[in-house]
Amino acid sequence: MIRINRWLTTLGLLAALLAGGYSPAAAELEEKRLPAALDDEFDDLREVLDPSGPDDFTPEQIENILQFLRSPREENTLYHGGKWRGAPSAFFRFDLATDLERLLQYGFNPGIPPSALLPSSVRVADWTRVNGQEQPLPRLWEELPELNRPIVVRGVEFNENTPDVSTGAYHAYHLERALVLFRYQGSPVFLSLSRQQGKSSVGKKGAILGQDSQWDYLYSDEPGLTIGGLGWASSYLYESFSAVIFYQPDPDQPLLRGAIIKWLRAGWLGFNMVNSGHIHSGLIRFVEGLRSILEDPQLPPPQQLIEGYRDIRQLPEPVLRERVKSYVARVKKEHSGDPALDREPFSRLIQGDNYANVMTRRELQGVLDLELMKCALGRKCAEEILSSAPAPRAAARRTPAKGESP
């Protein structure tokens, strides 16, 4: 009986910790089901992800979704779309003070890694297939001036996320991806769709140093959760589907209306441990990372970032490792009082060359990619390790993110 009670207690702890953490504010929101008229349209969006699916997408296929996006928001409400294949869901609406061209130029540019706009959600990401081939993403923003028919891009993306706020675990997985660009009632609309391919890798121990908004992370190769008492737990992401929708009401005004809905099933031993509140908290983290970059007045022109990322990819692997050692030296100094640095496996990893020596080339590049963006925005970064970090724009001094030291 004691063993059963301990197991049930562990289930409860994991339920409160997995899938993006859990914000106390979410518990105060009234959960409400999205209108049933949207269900079939979300099914249609899943079909768009099918590589052999039809290319004749029409805006009318998701007209109810678009109309709901334009309707007044209800405060203190957590919308969800019910369950899909046993996965719970959450829906979140937001505004961004930018335009669609800027979003596409930075977030879906063949010369800028997909992780660039999602510093608090994605560690590394790479499109491995685009329209069935090994080729770069098309330059979708160039289609905006004469967008007279829907454009559909399909592919596969490798993705590894950042450490979970509560558990410290991070996972790697492949996503079926689809991007759709079209006009609806005169307004440009962009869809970013993803569906997980199979089960993720086992969750491994990561750490957030300082505030999450500082984007300083450590990763280990040790399976389990970072949180004390649950280090042994083998977590997985079993199933996910998400749809992110952006539309620009006025083509001449820098305002994007956005919405994201996500279904997620995750946990351990095949049990789902997440609910709509957990997913909702993860969506907020996703959007705030996006906002912190796109709305920053110091964000350099895309070409400057492209040149910086290109330089990183041309570095020999020994040079990458040396520069990551400098990153470790920076975070050790800046976060010297962080308890994570005193715990295994991180206390061991940050000694000597251990951290850089266990990383793959993709992971080494990911560290420098994130440092590049920090430097570009005038944030604390290991500036000396970047051969050509884009200088931040001097038009305005950036206000430190919440919880970040000035």
C-alpha beads as a LAMMPS data file, in Angstrom:
LAMMPS data file: protein, C-alpha beads

406 atoms
405 bonds

1 atom types
1 bond types

-500.0 500.0 xlo xhi
-500.0 500.0 ylo yhi
-500.0 500.0 zlo zhi

Masses

1 110.0

Atoms # bond

1 1 1 0.000 0.000 0.000
2 1 1 2.854 2.410 0.839
3 1 1 4.391 1.749 -2.581
4 1 1 1.041 2.426 -4.321
5 1 1 0.554 5.687 -2.415
6 1 1 4.073 6.792 -3.310
7 1 1 3.377 6.000 -6.973
8 1 1 0.136 8.012 -6.902
9 1 1 1.927 10.921 -5.259
10 1 1 4.536 10.832 -8.015
11 1 1 1.795 10.879 -10.649
12 1 1 0.342 13.971 -9.044
13 1 1 3.705 15.722 -8.946
14 1 1 4.418 14.985 -12.574
15 1 1 0.947 16.131 -13.612
16 1 1 1.686 19.507 -12.066
17 1 1 5.133 19.818 -13.620
18 1 1 5.269 18.542 -17.194
19 1 1 4.489 20.340 -20.470
20 1 1 5.728 23.846 -19.971
21 1 1 5.210 24.157 -16.248
22 1 1 2.058 25.417 -14.618
23 1 1 1.231 29.043 -13.980
24 1 1 -0.852 29.758 -10.852
25 1 1 -2.779 32.255 -12.957
26 1 1 -4.038 29.420 -15.164
27 1 1 -5.851 27.893 -12.192
28 1 1 -7.894 31.087 -11.867
29 1 1 -9.130 31.012 -15.462
30 1 1 -12.504 29.607 -16.401
31 1 1 -12.040 26.714 -18.822
32 1 1 -14.309 26.941 -21.833
33 1 1 -14.690 24.761 -24.920
34 1 1 -14.109 26.379 -28.303
35 1 1 -17.219 26.447 -30.527
36 1 1 -17.961 23.027 -32.024
37 1 1 -18.042 24.631 -35.483
38 1 1 -14.236 24.847 -35.324
39 1 1 -13.658 21.100 -34.822
40 1 1 -13.972 20.059 -38.468
41 1 1 -11.749 22.936 -39.520
42 1 1 -8.957 21.832 -37.198
43 1 1 -9.299 18.373 -38.777
44 1 1 -8.871 20.026 -42.185
45 1 1 -5.664 21.673 -40.973
46 1 1 -4.310 18.292 -39.905
47 1 1 -4.914 17.046 -43.448
48 1 1 -2.832 19.926 -44.798
49 1 1 0.160 18.324 -43.032
50 1 1 -0.205 15.144 -45.112
51 1 1 2.574 15.187 -47.758
52 1 1 0.209 13.518 -50.218
53 1 1 -2.688 15.785 -49.320
54 1 1 -4.346 18.241 -51.712
55 1 1 -2.621 21.539 -52.509
56 1 1 -5.865 23.347 -53.241
57 1 1 -6.214 24.955 -49.799
58 1 1 -8.908 27.631 -49.642
59 1 1 -9.490 30.204 -46.870
60 1 1 -13.101 29.055 -46.638
61 1 1 -11.855 25.780 -45.129
62 1 1 -11.090 27.620 -41.886
63 1 1 -13.585 30.476 -42.092
64 1 1 -15.058 29.778 -38.640
65 1 1 -11.568 29.812 -37.080
66 1 1 -10.773 33.137 -38.747
67 1 1 -14.079 34.648 -37.645
68 1 1 -13.509 33.488 -34.065
69 1 1 -10.058 35.049 -34.142
70 1 1 -11.679 38.365 -35.062
71 1 1 -14.329 38.167 -32.332
72 1 1 -13.960 40.057 -28.998
73 1 1 -11.838 38.278 -26.420
74 1 1 -13.286 36.983 -23.192
75 1 1 -11.131 37.911 -20.228
76 1 1 -10.218 35.322 -17.574
77 1 1 -11.060 32.454 -19.921
78 1 1 -8.915 29.480 -20.880
79 1 1 -10.255 28.122 -24.145
80 1 1 -9.502 24.589 -25.279
81 1 1 -10.503 22.418 -28.207
82 1 1 -11.340 19.242 -26.329
83 1 1 -9.206 16.139 -26.806
84 1 1 -7.584 14.701 -29.923
85 1 1 -6.239 11.137 -29.784
86 1 1 -6.337 11.348 -26.006
87 1 1 -4.383 14.628 -25.908
88 1 1 -5.827 17.656 -24.042
89 1 1 -5.553 21.120 -25.565
90 1 1 -5.365 24.848 -24.934
91 1 1 -5.989 27.943 -27.059
92 1 1 -4.321 31.341 -26.614
93 1 1 -4.863 34.645 -28.446
94 1 1 -2.341 37.482 -28.582
95 1 1 -1.295 40.629 -30.449
96 1 1 2.187 41.526 -31.678
97 1 1 3.303 45.071 -32.520
98 1 1 4.827 44.067 -35.849
99 1 1 3.755 43.069 -39.349
100 1 1 3.634 39.824 -41.288
101 1 1 6.560 40.696 -43.531
102 1 1 8.818 41.133 -40.485
103 1 1 7.616 37.846 -38.973
104 1 1 8.372 35.948 -42.179
105 1 1 11.739 37.624 -42.756
106 1 1 13.044 36.662 -39.311
107 1 1 11.105 33.525 -38.408
108 1 1 10.923 31.698 -41.751
109 1 1 14.076 32.793 -43.514
110 1 1 16.354 30.141 -45.071
111 1 1 19.373 31.981 -43.656
112 1 1 18.104 32.253 -40.062
113 1 1 17.701 29.121 -37.889
114 1 1 14.074 28.334 -36.896
115 1 1 15.037 28.610 -33.216
116 1 1 16.026 32.277 -33.560
117 1 1 12.602 33.726 -32.716
118 1 1 11.845 31.189 -29.973
119 1 1 14.757 31.539 -27.514
120 1 1 12.815 30.336 -24.467
121 1 1 11.104 27.421 -26.219
122 1 1 13.434 25.884 -28.802
123 1 1 17.073 24.883 -28.296
124 1 1 17.817 23.821 -31.877
125 1 1 15.653 23.233 -34.926
126 1 1 16.400 22.357 -38.561
127 1 1 14.172 21.790 -41.565
128 1 1 15.357 18.418 -42.868
129 1 1 12.913 18.266 -45.806
130 1 1 11.056 21.004 -47.684
131 1 1 8.435 19.929 -50.205
132 1 1 9.933 16.450 -50.258
133 1 1 13.520 17.534 -50.909
134 1 1 16.628 18.716 -49.095
135 1 1 16.250 22.366 -49.990
136 1 1 15.882 25.721 -48.198
137 1 1 12.598 27.339 -47.279
138 1 1 11.141 29.651 -49.931
139 1 1 11.285 33.398 -49.260
140 1 1 7.618 33.722 -48.420
141 1 1 7.685 37.449 -47.598
142 1 1 8.465 38.144 -51.258
143 1 1 5.039 36.712 -52.145
144 1 1 3.095 39.236 -50.053
145 1 1 2.788 42.121 -52.570
146 1 1 1.042 39.985 -55.194
147 1 1 -0.456 37.240 -53.057
148 1 1 -3.452 36.163 -55.150
149 1 1 -3.545 32.444 -54.336
150 1 1 -2.736 30.321 -51.275
151 1 1 0.855 29.071 -51.022
152 1 1 1.458 25.780 -49.194
153 1 1 4.905 24.576 -48.056
154 1 1 5.292 21.150 -46.421
155 1 1 8.271 19.586 -44.766
156 1 1 9.870 17.873 -41.779
157 1 1 11.650 19.654 -38.939
158 1 1 13.941 18.313 -36.231
159 1 1 13.242 20.075 -32.940
160 1 1 14.758 20.024 -29.468
161 1 1 13.134 22.204 -26.840
162 1 1 14.567 24.205 -23.955
163 1 1 14.405 22.951 -20.349
164 1 1 10.917 22.889 -18.878
165 1 1 10.382 25.689 -16.348
166 1 1 9.316 23.307 -13.580
167 1 1 11.024 19.979 -14.281
168 1 1 14.122 21.010 -16.214
169 1 1 13.528 18.186 -18.705
170 1 1 14.022 18.702 -22.438
171 1 1 13.093 16.446 -25.370
172 1 1 14.005 15.937 -29.038
173 1 1 11.516 14.954 -31.746
174 1 1 10.608 15.346 -35.407
175 1 1 7.648 17.373 -36.623
176 1 1 5.625 17.228 -39.793
177 1 1 5.374 20.895 -40.773
178 1 1 3.196 22.947 -43.102
179 1 1 3.209 26.679 -43.800
180 1 1 0.268 28.325 -45.558
181 1 1 0.179 31.932 -46.779
182 1 1 -2.997 33.458 -48.233
183 1 1 -5.381 36.426 -48.179
184 1 1 -8.739 36.490 -46.456
185 1 1 -11.102 39.413 -47.022
186 1 1 -8.142 41.547 -48.098
187 1 1 -5.922 40.712 -45.106
188 1 1 -2.767 38.552 -45.328
189 1 1 -2.948 35.405 -43.189
190 1 1 -0.174 32.964 -42.289
191 1 1 -0.549 29.475 -40.780
192 1 1 2.251 27.482 -39.157
193 1 1 1.177 23.883 -38.518
194 1 1 3.045 21.036 -36.857
195 1 1 2.363 17.449 -35.821
196 1 1 4.810 15.257 -33.922
197 1 1 6.172 12.177 -35.672
198 1 1 6.114 9.341 -33.147
199 1 1 7.334 9.457 -29.559
200 1 1 10.040 11.928 -28.535
201 1 1 13.410 10.953 -27.151
202 1 1 13.475 10.372 -23.414
203 1 1 13.524 13.588 -21.397
204 1 1 17.001 14.636 -20.286
205 1 1 18.082 16.932 -17.468
206 1 1 18.503 20.603 -18.312
207 1 1 18.692 23.765 -16.227
208 1 1 17.433 27.337 -16.509
209 1 1 19.985 29.714 -15.015
210 1 1 18.552 32.856 -13.466
211 1 1 15.275 34.080 -14.959
212 1 1 13.883 32.279 -18.004
213 1 1 13.806 35.663 -19.779
214 1 1 17.641 35.742 -19.680
215 1 1 17.832 32.705 -22.008
216 1 1 20.770 31.088 -20.207
217 1 1 20.428 27.288 -20.267
218 1 1 22.520 24.197 -19.583
219 1 1 21.878 20.739 -21.023
220 1 1 23.062 17.352 -19.871
221 1 1 22.904 13.978 -21.571
222 1 1 21.488 12.354 -18.423
223 1 1 17.887 11.056 -18.667
224 1 1 15.392 12.156 -16.030
225 1 1 14.000 15.294 -14.445
226 1 1 16.109 17.977 -12.809
227 1 1 13.667 18.514 -9.948
228 1 1 14.729 16.900 -6.662
229 1 1 13.178 13.537 -5.850
230 1 1 12.118 12.814 -9.436
231 1 1 15.468 12.638 -11.136
232 1 1 14.819 9.031 -12.116
233 1 1 11.549 9.646 -14.000
234 1 1 11.674 8.889 -17.750
235 1 1 9.379 11.403 -19.424
236 1 1 8.266 11.497 -23.059
237 1 1 6.198 13.659 -25.383
238 1 1 3.817 11.152 -26.936
239 1 1 1.595 13.187 -29.229
240 1 1 1.218 16.809 -30.318
241 1 1 -0.467 18.962 -32.917
242 1 1 -0.376 22.742 -33.031
243 1 1 -1.701 25.475 -35.285
244 1 1 -0.405 29.045 -35.077
245 1 1 -2.410 31.644 -36.979
246 1 1 -1.326 35.215 -37.748
247 1 1 -3.318 37.810 -39.619
248 1 1 -2.693 41.493 -40.253
249 1 1 -5.997 43.412 -40.120
250 1 1 -4.551 46.499 -41.819
251 1 1 -1.727 45.927 -44.329
252 1 1 -0.413 49.427 -43.563
253 1 1 -0.323 49.059 -39.756
254 1 1 2.267 47.074 -37.723
255 1 1 -0.195 44.911 -35.812
256 1 1 -0.468 41.136 -35.979
257 1 1 -3.407 39.323 -34.440
258 1 1 -2.391 35.827 -33.481
259 1 1 -3.772 32.636 -31.999
260 1 1 -2.247 29.292 -31.167
261 1 1 -3.943 26.033 -30.290
262 1 1 -2.052 22.971 -29.182
263 1 1 -2.926 19.402 -28.314
264 1 1 -0.289 17.602 -26.249
265 1 1 -0.012 14.217 -24.575
266 1 1 3.090 13.738 -22.414
267 1 1 4.163 11.884 -19.290
268 1 1 5.764 8.582 -18.397
269 1 1 4.965 4.839 -18.650
270 1 1 2.406 5.737 -21.328
271 1 1 0.306 7.851 -18.942
272 1 1 -0.677 11.395 -19.928
273 1 1 0.274 13.855 -17.180
274 1 1 -0.785 17.165 -18.706
275 1 1 -3.949 19.228 -18.782
276 1 1 -5.118 22.415 -20.487
277 1 1 -3.587 24.621 -17.796
278 1 1 -0.123 23.165 -18.331
279 1 1 -0.357 23.613 -22.091
280 1 1 -1.684 27.172 -21.710
281 1 1 1.378 28.125 -19.624
282 1 1 3.674 26.717 -22.309
283 1 1 1.884 28.733 -25.004
284 1 1 2.408 31.936 -23.039
285 1 1 6.130 31.147 -22.761
286 1 1 6.262 30.537 -26.524
287 1 1 4.553 33.834 -27.370
288 1 1 6.562 35.930 -24.914
289 1 1 9.819 34.684 -26.447
290 1 1 8.510 35.601 -29.898
291 1 1 7.376 39.018 -28.678
292 1 1 10.659 39.816 -26.924
293 1 1 12.514 39.612 -30.244
294 1 1 10.061 40.900 -32.865
295 1 1 9.068 43.936 -30.795
296 1 1 12.625 44.836 -29.758
297 1 1 13.692 48.118 -31.447
298 1 1 17.319 46.940 -31.451
299 1 1 16.681 43.884 -33.629
300 1 1 19.197 44.225 -36.521
301 1 1 18.168 43.869 -40.172
302 1 1 17.790 40.235 -41.267
303 1 1 20.881 40.322 -43.466
304 1 1 23.118 41.146 -40.498
305 1 1 21.820 38.124 -38.612
306 1 1 22.144 35.918 -41.694
307 1 1 25.822 36.822 -41.979
308 1 1 26.396 36.061 -38.292
309 1 1 24.686 32.652 -38.467
310 1 1 26.574 31.835 -41.672
311 1 1 29.889 32.589 -39.961
312 1 1 28.964 30.252 -37.084
313 1 1 28.227 27.414 -39.501
314 1 1 31.571 27.847 -41.231
315 1 1 33.576 27.437 -38.013
316 1 1 35.572 24.207 -37.591
317 1 1 34.302 22.007 -34.782
318 1 1 37.368 22.550 -32.538
319 1 1 36.770 26.315 -32.736
320 1 1 33.092 25.838 -31.855
321 1 1 34.113 23.863 -28.772
322 1 1 36.570 26.545 -27.668
323 1 1 33.908 29.224 -27.970
324 1 1 31.351 27.210 -26.044
325 1 1 33.914 26.930 -23.234
326 1 1 33.839 30.735 -23.104
327 1 1 30.049 30.601 -22.855
328 1 1 30.352 28.271 -19.867
329 1 1 32.828 30.664 -18.242
330 1 1 30.332 33.520 -18.679
331 1 1 27.345 31.744 -17.162
332 1 1 29.450 30.393 -14.286
333 1 1 30.457 33.945 -13.437
334 1 1 27.047 35.566 -13.922
335 1 1 25.081 32.800 -12.171
336 1 1 27.602 31.862 -9.498
337 1 1 24.898 31.745 -6.813
338 1 1 22.439 29.625 -8.809
339 1 1 21.734 26.323 -6.993
340 1 1 21.681 24.440 -10.312
341 1 1 25.428 24.912 -10.700
342 1 1 26.048 23.108 -7.417
343 1 1 23.975 20.040 -8.350
344 1 1 24.807 17.013 -10.434
345 1 1 25.098 16.625 -13.331
346 1 1 25.698 20.353 -13.922
347 1 1 28.382 20.840 -11.267
348 1 1 30.423 18.217 -13.110
349 1 1 29.631 19.482 -16.626
350 1 1 30.814 23.032 -15.987
351 1 1 34.219 21.880 -14.767
352 1 1 37.053 22.186 -17.268
353 1 1 36.097 21.255 -20.825
354 1 1 33.361 18.764 -19.930
355 1 1 30.371 20.697 -21.270
356 1 1 31.758 21.571 -24.708
357 1 1 33.330 18.146 -25.203
358 1 1 30.067 16.180 -24.949
359 1 1 28.084 18.320 -27.409
360 1 1 27.361 17.571 -31.066
361 1 1 28.140 20.108 -33.763
362 1 1 24.445 21.030 -33.996
363 1 1 24.309 21.631 -30.242
364 1 1 27.514 23.700 -30.270
365 1 1 26.059 25.880 -33.015
366 1 1 22.863 26.243 -31.016
367 1 1 24.781 27.792 -28.105
368 1 1 26.441 30.343 -30.394
369 1 1 23.169 31.003 -32.265
370 1 1 21.503 32.058 -29.026
371 1 1 24.497 34.150 -27.932
372 1 1 24.390 35.872 -31.324
373 1 1 20.779 36.934 -30.772
374 1 1 21.505 38.126 -27.234
375 1 1 24.399 40.253 -28.483
376 1 1 22.286 41.597 -31.347
377 1 1 19.638 42.805 -28.885
378 1 1 22.127 44.343 -26.475
379 1 1 21.621 41.670 -23.822
380 1 1 24.299 40.095 -21.662
381 1 1 26.217 37.686 -23.871
382 1 1 29.621 36.134 -24.466
383 1 1 30.413 38.782 -27.052
384 1 1 34.036 37.785 -27.478
385 1 1 33.137 34.298 -28.750
386 1 1 31.325 35.585 -31.837
387 1 1 33.459 36.462 -34.828
388 1 1 30.884 38.881 -36.275
389 1 1 28.077 39.542 -33.830
390 1 1 25.612 42.024 -35.379
391 1 1 25.726 45.294 -33.496
392 1 1 22.408 46.249 -31.870
393 1 1 20.612 49.261 -33.256
394 1 1 21.381 52.392 -31.263
395 1 1 18.003 54.063 -31.711
396 1 1 16.794 53.120 -28.257
397 1 1 18.168 51.547 -25.125
398 1 1 16.499 48.206 -24.514
399 1 1 14.422 47.896 -21.371
400 1 1 15.560 44.807 -19.411
401 1 1 13.123 41.905 -19.550
402 1 1 11.103 41.171 -16.433
403 1 1 13.396 39.653 -13.816
404 1 1 16.549 40.497 -15.791
405 1 1 19.296 42.677 -14.341
406 1 1 19.787 45.997 -16.184

Bonds

1 1 1 2
2 1 2 3
3 1 3 4
4 1 4 5
5 1 5 6
6 1 6 7
7 1 7 8
8 1 8 9
9 1 9 10
10 1 10 11
11 1 11 12
12 1 12 13
13 1 13 14
14 1 14 15
15 1 15 16
16 1 16 17
17 1 17 18
18 1 18 19
19 1 19 20
20 1 20 21
21 1 21 22
22 1 22 23
23 1 23 24
24 1 24 25
25 1 25 26
26 1 26 27
27 1 27 28
28 1 28 29
29 1 29 30
30 1 30 31
31 1 31 32
32 1 32 33
33 1 33 34
34 1 34 35
35 1 35 36
36 1 36 37
37 1 37 38
38 1 38 39
39 1 39 40
40 1 40 41
41 1 41 42
42 1 42 43
43 1 43 44
44 1 44 45
45 1 45 46
46 1 46 47
47 1 47 48
48 1 48 49
49 1 49 50
50 1 50 51
51 1 51 52
52 1 52 53
53 1 53 54
54 1 54 55
55 1 55 56
56 1 56 57
57 1 57 58
58 1 58 59
59 1 59 60
60 1 60 61
61 1 61 62
62 1 62 63
63 1 63 64
64 1 64 65
65 1 65 66
66 1 66 67
67 1 67 68
68 1 68 69
69 1 69 70
70 1 70 71
71 1 71 72
72 1 72 73
73 1 73 74
74 1 74 75
75 1 75 76
76 1 76 77
77 1 77 78
78 1 78 79
79 1 79 80
80 1 80 81
81 1 81 82
82 1 82 83
83 1 83 84
84 1 84 85
85 1 85 86
86 1 86 87
87 1 87 88
88 1 88 89
89 1 89 90
90 1 90 91
91 1 91 92
92 1 92 93
93 1 93 94
94 1 94 95
95 1 95 96
96 1 96 97
97 1 97 98
98 1 98 99
99 1 99 100
100 1 100 101
101 1 101 102
102 1 102 103
103 1 103 104
104 1 104 105
105 1 105 106
106 1 106 107
107 1 107 108
108 1 108 109
109 1 109 110
110 1 110 111
111 1 111 112
112 1 112 113
113 1 113 114
114 1 114 115
115 1 115 116
116 1 116 117
117 1 117 118
118 1 118 119
119 1 119 120
120 1 120 121
121 1 121 122
122 1 122 123
123 1 123 124
124 1 124 125
125 1 125 126
126 1 126 127
127 1 127 128
128 1 128 129
129 1 129 130
130 1 130 131
131 1 131 132
132 1 132 133
133 1 133 134
134 1 134 135
135 1 135 136
136 1 136 137
137 1 137 138
138 1 138 139
139 1 139 140
140 1 140 141
141 1 141 142
142 1 142 143
143 1 143 144
144 1 144 145
145 1 145 146
146 1 146 147
147 1 147 148
148 1 148 149
149 1 149 150
150 1 150 151
151 1 151 152
152 1 152 153
153 1 153 154
154 1 154 155
155 1 155 156
156 1 156 157
157 1 157 158
158 1 158 159
159 1 159 160
160 1 160 161
161 1 161 162
162 1 162 163
163 1 163 164
164 1 164 165
165 1 165 166
166 1 166 167
167 1 167 168
168 1 168 169
169 1 169 170
170 1 170 171
171 1 171 172
172 1 172 173
173 1 173 174
174 1 174 175
175 1 175 176
176 1 176 177
177 1 177 178
178 1 178 179
179 1 179 180
180 1 180 181
181 1 181 182
182 1 182 183
183 1 183 184
184 1 184 185
185 1 185 186
186 1 186 187
187 1 187 188
188 1 188 189
189 1 189 190
190 1 190 191
191 1 191 192
192 1 192 193
193 1 193 194
194 1 194 195
195 1 195 196
196 1 196 197
197 1 197 198
198 1 198 199
199 1 199 200
200 1 200 201
201 1 201 202
202 1 202 203
203 1 203 204
204 1 204 205
205 1 205 206
206 1 206 207
207 1 207 208
208 1 208 209
209 1 209 210
210 1 210 211
211 1 211 212
212 1 212 213
213 1 213 214
214 1 214 215
215 1 215 216
216 1 216 217
217 1 217 218
218 1 218 219
219 1 219 220
220 1 220 221
221 1 221 222
222 1 222 223
223 1 223 224
224 1 224 225
225 1 225 226
226 1 226 227
227 1 227 228
228 1 228 229
229 1 229 230
230 1 230 231
231 1 231 232
232 1 232 233
233 1 233 234
234 1 234 235
235 1 235 236
236 1 236 237
237 1 237 238
238 1 238 239
239 1 239 240
240 1 240 241
241 1 241 242
242 1 242 243
243 1 243 244
244 1 244 245
245 1 245 246
246 1 246 247
247 1 247 248
248 1 248 249
249 1 249 250
250 1 250 251
251 1 251 252
252 1 252 253
253 1 253 254
254 1 254 255
255 1 255 256
256 1 256 257
257 1 257 258
258 1 258 259
259 1 259 260
260 1 260 261
261 1 261 262
262 1 262 263
263 1 263 264
264 1 264 265
265 1 265 266
266 1 266 267
267 1 267 268
268 1 268 269
269 1 269 270
270 1 270 271
271 1 271 272
272 1 272 273
273 1 273 274
274 1 274 275
275 1 275 276
276 1 276 277
277 1 277 278
278 1 278 279
279 1 279 280
280 1 280 281
281 1 281 282
282 1 282 283
283 1 283 284
284 1 284 285
285 1 285 286
286 1 286 287
287 1 287 288
288 1 288 289
289 1 289 290
290 1 290 291
291 1 291 292
292 1 292 293
293 1 293 294
294 1 294 295
295 1 295 296
296 1 296 297
297 1 297 298
298 1 298 299
299 1 299 300
300 1 300 301
301 1 301 302
302 1 302 303
303 1 303 304
304 1 304 305
305 1 305 306
306 1 306 307
307 1 307 308
308 1 308 309
309 1 309 310
310 1 310 311
311 1 311 312
312 1 312 313
313 1 313 314
314 1 314 315
315 1 315 316
316 1 316 317
317 1 317 318
318 1 318 319
319 1 319 320
320 1 320 321
321 1 321 322
322 1 322 323
323 1 323 324
324 1 324 325
325 1 325 326
326 1 326 327
327 1 327 328
328 1 328 329
329 1 329 330
330 1 330 331
331 1 331 332
332 1 332 333
333 1 333 334
334 1 334 335
335 1 335 336
336 1 336 337
337 1 337 338
338 1 338 339
339 1 339 340
340 1 340 341
341 1 341 342
342 1 342 343
343 1 343 344
344 1 344 345
345 1 345 346
346 1 346 347
347 1 347 348
348 1 348 349
349 1 349 350
350 1 350 351
351 1 351 352
352 1 352 353
353 1 353 354
354 1 354 355
355 1 355 356
356 1 356 357
357 1 357 358
358 1 358 359
359 1 359 360
360 1 360 361
361 1 361 362
362 1 362 363
363 1 363 364
364 1 364 365
365 1 365 366
366 1 366 367
367 1 367 368
368 1 368 369
369 1 369 370
370 1 370 371
371 1 371 372
372 1 372 373
373 1 373 374
374 1 374 375
375 1 375 376
376 1 376 377
377 1 377 378
378 1 378 379
379 1 379 380
380 1 380 381
381 1 381 382
382 1 382 383
383 1 383 384
384 1 384 385
385 1 385 386
386 1 386 387
387 1 387 388
388 1 388 389
389 1 389 390
390 1 390 391
391 1 391 392
392 1 392 393
393 1 393 394
394 1 394 395
395 1 395 396
396 1 396 397
397 1 397 398
398 1 398 399
399 1 399 400
400 1 400 401
401 1 401 402
402 1 402 403
403 1 403 404
404 1 404 405
405 1 405 406
